């Protein structure tokens, strides 16, 4: 019986390794082959042409900066909202139905949230029609551009809607695990104010322990596709949309550069994940 269990466990581990490690590594090898002319329909032999031309891809650098901006702002706003709820609204978080309501956004696919915000905030959406009906705008088109805008406001709003409930539940769990209520009482006994406790004790503890999760979520936002596709403009584009657009063009000459960019982005994100996880693993939950 034990030998059968060992065989079954070995098979499961190999299948798991195939899907988690083997397929991604195979994809990276294939993308690298495209980028040096060793794979794909245009393969004519080893070349560094595409790597050399990478420096002329100004739209790529704009896409990188835009993706980082959206990720940092989205995660930052979501963290601020979650911290305010956890540190200032403990009674509300412990009373139903509010804890249950936090799970509702987590059940919604990102594409559903994107389409909902599109219907709500577009020039012909519900809010623009409501403001027009109330006489606040002369035409529905006068409604401020909150989606399909250059600043990515719609993308950021969608990411915040999806992120802050998750961060709130995460921080609440860490709050209870660190027994911050007891620490709060102790610091108040020693003469510290609530603001001083939150700023010097609670916030540093929560952020240090949640750091790996925050980084991983930020990486997920950088690589998001559905929300930027629906709520973003054709320029600037987030990285996932930018890469997909390059790979789906009819010009086969665009494929090697698209695979090269995808390869570099994937490797860079893997390095970021490894480095930040290694750096903060002492505080991981």
Buried (B, 14 or more C-beta within 10 A) or exposed (E): EEEEEEEEEEEEEEEEEEEEEEEEEEBBEBBBBBBBBBBBEEBEEEBEEBBEEBEEBEEBEBBBEBBBBBBBBBBBBBBEBBBEBBBEEBEEBEEEEBBEEBEEBEEEEBEEBBBBBBEBBBBEBEBBBBBBEEEEBEEBEEBEBBBBBEBBBBBBBBBBBBBBBBBBBBBBBBBEEBEBEEBBEEBEEEEBEEEEBBEEBBBEBBBBBBBBBBBBBBBBBBBBBBBBBBBBBEEBBBBBBBBBBBBEEEEEEBBBBBBBBBBBBBEBBEEBBEEBBEEBEEBEE
